[in-house]
Amino acid sequence: MTALHARSSSILAGLALGAAIAFGATAAMAMGSDTTTETNCPSGQIKDSDGKCKPSESNAIDNEARIIYGLSLAKAERYDEALAVLATAADQNDPRVLNYTGYSLRKSGKVEEGIGYYKQALAADPNYVQAREYLGEAYLTLGRLDLAEEQLAEIEKRCVADCDTYLDLSDQIEDFRERQQRG
């Protein structure tokens, strides 16, 4: 192997590794593998990346911490607080902010409004399968099995059929069908 060929091979291998890392990060985000944190801050405060609770209006809190804490509050079923924290995120068009806002709205009973946020998240990132899963769940809440199945098919196109978002929505659809048959 010539020195030039060896160098070219090394560069190509480095590029391939870089692409794989970038793809992995994108896929992880798309699959919803977001980190959550404890929600033990008093209302009106946000846990920053340093682990300390700070007033939500503090400029010292980075945007990522706001998004993560908003998700944590939503998962803890503290939807109004989640919405307040997510509203402080610097980039209101971040697909995660839109998705978690939609989630909090849907879970607090504002399903149609939540659907609008999911659609905005998907307009920003059509491969964001977690938003597709939540959109499918919202459609099931409205009794729209056909639209939920469309989202399941879109998820399947974007990740293998054993990814968590696919499995979760598939289970929700199956439960919906069983309830309709008993119903």
RADA-V451229 format. One record per backbone hydrogen bond with DSSP energy under -0.5 kcal/mol. CO is the residue of the C=O (numbers start at 0). NH is the residue of the N-H. E is the energy in kcal/mol with one decimal. If there is no record, write none. Layout:
co->CO nh->NH e->E
co->CO nh->NH e->E
This chain:
co->1 nh->5 e->-2.6
co->2 nh->6 e->-2.4
co->3 nh->7 e->-2.6
co->4 nh->8 e->-2.6
co->5 nh->9 e->-2.2
co->6 nh->10 e->-2.5
co->7 nh->11 e->-2.8
co->8 nh->12 e->-2.5
co->9 nh->13 e->-2.2
co->10 nh->14 e->-2.6
co->11 nh->15 e->-2.7
co->12 nh->16 e->-2.4
co->13 nh->17 e->-2.6
co->14 nh->18 e->-2.7
co->15 nh->19 e->-2.4
co->16 nh->20 e->-2.5
co->17 nh->21 e->-2.6
co->18 nh->22 e->-3.0
co->19 nh->23 e->-2.6
co->20 nh->24 e->-2.4
co->21 nh->25 e->-2.4
co->22 nh->26 e->-3.3
co->23 nh->27 e->-2.5
co->24 nh->28 e->-2.2
co->25 nh->29 e->-2.8
co->26 nh->30 e->-2.3
co->27 nh->32 e->-2.4
co->28 nh->31 e->-1.4
co->29 nh->129 e->-1.6
co->31 nh->33 e->-1.9
co->41 nh->44 e->-1.8
co->43 nh->55 e->-2.8
co->45 nh->47 e->-0.7
co->45 nh->53 e->-2.3
co->47 nh->50 e->-2.5
co->51 nh->47 e->-2.7
co->53 nh->45 e->-3.0
co->54 nh->57 e->-2.3
co->57 nh->60 e->-1.0
co->61 nh->65 e->-1.6
co->62 nh->66 e->-2.1
co->63 nh->67 e->-2.7
co->64 nh->68 e->-2.6
co->65 nh->69 e->-2.3
co->66 nh->70 e->-2.3
co->67 nh->71 e->-2.4
co->68 nh->72 e->-2.5
co->69 nh->73 e->-2.2
co->70 nh->74 e->-2.8
co->71 nh->75 e->-1.5
co->72 nh->77 e->-2.8
co->73 nh->76 e->-1.8
co->76 nh->78 e->-0.6
co->77 nh->81 e->-2.4
co->78 nh->82 e->-2.7
co->79 nh->83 e->-2.0
co->80 nh->84 e->-2.4
co->81 nh->85 e->-3.0
co->82 nh->86 e->-1.8
co->84 nh->87 e->-1.7
co->85 nh->88 e->-1.4
co->89 nh->91 e->-0.9
co->90 nh->93 e->-1.6
co->93 nh->97 e->-2.3
co->94 nh->98 e->-2.7
co->95 nh->99 e->-3.0
co->96 nh->100 e->-2.0
co->97 nh->101 e->-2.4
co->98 nh->102 e->-2.6
co->99 nh->103 e->-2.4
co->100 nh->104 e->-2.5
co->101 nh->105 e->-2.9
co->102 nh->106 e->-2.8
co->103 nh->107 e->-1.3
co->104 nh->109 e->-2.7
co->105 nh->108 e->-1.8
co->108 nh->110 e->-1.1
co->109 nh->113 e->-2.3
co->110 nh->114 e->-2.5
co->111 nh->115 e->-1.6
co->112 nh->116 e->-1.3
co->113 nh->117 e->-2.3
co->114 nh->118 e->-2.5
co->115 nh->119 e->-1.7
co->116 nh->120 e->-2.5
co->117 nh->121 e->-2.4
co->118 nh->122 e->-1.8
co->119 nh->123 e->-1.8
co->120 nh->124 e->-2.0
co->124 nh->127 e->-2.1
co->126 nh->128 e->-1.7
co->127 nh->130 e->-0.7
co->127 nh->131 e->-1.3
co->128 nh->132 e->-2.5
co->129 nh->133 e->-2.6
co->130 nh->134 e->-2.4
co->131 nh->135 e->-2.5
co->132 nh->136 e->-2.3
co->133 nh->137 e->-2.3
co->134 nh->138 e->-2.4
co->135 nh->139 e->-2.0
co->136 nh->140 e->-1.9
co->137 nh->141 e->-1.4
co->138 nh->143 e->-3.1
co->139 nh->142 e->-1.5
co->142 nh->144 e->-1.2
co->143 nh->147 e->-1.9
co->144 nh->148 e->-2.6
co->145 nh->149 e->-1.5
co->146 nh->150 e->-1.7
co->147 nh->151 e->-2.1
co->148 nh->152 e->-2.2
co->149 nh->153 e->-2.0
co->150 nh->154 e->-2.5
co->151 nh->155 e->-2.4
co->152 nh->156 e->-1.6
co->153 nh->157 e->-1.1
co->154 nh->157 e->-0.7
co->154 nh->158 e->-1.9
co->159 nh->162 e->-2.2
co->162 nh->166 e->-2.5
co->163 nh->167 e->-3.1
co->164 nh->168 e->-2.3
co->165 nh->169 e->-2.7
co->166 nh->170 e->-2.4
co->167 nh->171 e->-2.1
co->168 nh->172 e->-2.6
co->169 nh->173 e->-2.4
co->170 nh->174 e->-2.6
co->171 nh->175 e->-2.3
co->172 nh->176 e->-2.5
co->173 nh->177 e->-2.3
co->174 nh->178 e->-2.3
co->175 nh->179 e->-2.1
co->176 nh->180 e->-2.2
co->177 nh->181 e->-2.0
co->178 nh->182 e->-1.7
